[in-house]
Amino acid sequence: MPAYLLGALLFLAAIVVFVFQNDTPVAVQFLTWQSSKISLALVALIAAMGGALITFLVDSFRALKTGKKLRELMNRNKKLEKEILALKSEKVARQSSKSTQSKTIDITPVDSDQQF
């Protein structure tokens, strides 16, 4: 089990324990906004869910960038593999042309008047 998943489960367990132990009504204030009295457990759950959502969005952005880079590298890999195949076939063609040139025998007509 990955460490981050284990950490998330421990955090969830801690939130559940906190929710059951804290049902005191509190007023939440942010800048000029103020809420009516709500359960402290509800505030904790909303904060945890907000943090999880932010983490999910940041990780999704990272995963999209990684996927894009992976696709680019796979396309480049295919292009380079095609180039390697072309170079190999060119090498084979050169080797075969060299071997046919070395195997050819020059046959010149011999005059009957020539003495060996």
N, C-alpha and C positions, 0 to 999 in steps of 0.2 A: 504494500500500500504506500503510495507516495506520501512524502512528509507533509506537503501542503494539505492533502486531504485529511490526514490525521489531525493536523492543526485546526482545520475547519470544523471537524467533528468535536474536538475539545472545546472550541469557542462556542459551538452550538449548545453543548452541554452546560457550559457556564451561563449562557443567556437563559436557558430554560430554568436553571436553579435560581437565577436572579429574578426572573418573572414570577416564580412561585413565592418568593420571599418578600417581594416589594410590590404592594398594591396601593401604596400611599398616593393620593392625588397631588399633583404638582402643576404649577403654571409654567409654561415654557415661554421664554422671551428671546427674541432675536432682532437686533437693531431696534426698530420702532414697533415691530409686530409682537403681540402677546396673545397667547392662547388662553382658553378657559382651562379650568383644572381638569387634567386627564391623568390616568394611571401612569406611574413611573415605569411600570413594566411595558406599557404601550409605547412610551417614549423610547425605551431601550430597544424594543423590537423594531420600531421605525428607523432608528439610527443604525442598527445592525443591517437591516435590509437595504438601507441607502448605501452603506459601505460596501455591501456585497454587490450591489448594482454598479457602483462606480468601478469596483475591481473587475467585474465582468466586462464592462465597456472598454476599459484600458487593455485588458488581456485580449479582447476580440480585435482591437485595433492592431495589436502586436501580431496576432495570428494572421490577420489579413496581409500585413506587410511581409511576414515570413512566407506565406503562400505565394504571394506575387514574386518574391525573389526566387522561390523554388521553381516556379513555372519558367522564369527567365533562364535559370541555370539549366533546366531540362531541355529547353529549346536550343540553348547554346551547345549543350552536350550532343544533341542529335545532329546539329550542323557540323560539329567537329568530327563526329563519327563518320558522316558522309564524306568529309574531306579526307579522312584517313583512308577510307575505302577507295576513293579516287586515286590517292597517291600510291596505294598498294597495287592497284590495277595498272597504273602507269609504270611502276617499277617492274612488274611482271612482263609488261609489254616490252620494256627496254631490254630486260634480260633475255627474252625470247628472240628479239631481233639481233642481239649480240651473238647468241648461240647459233643462229642460222647463218650469220656472216662468217663465223669461224669454221663452220662445217662445209662451206662451199669450197669446191676444189676447182682451181683454174685449169681448165683443159685447153691447151693450145695445140693447134695442129703441128705435127712433126713432118718436116720435109724428108722425103725418101732419100735425098742426096746426103743428108747429114750422117755422119759417122758417130757412133757412140764411143 
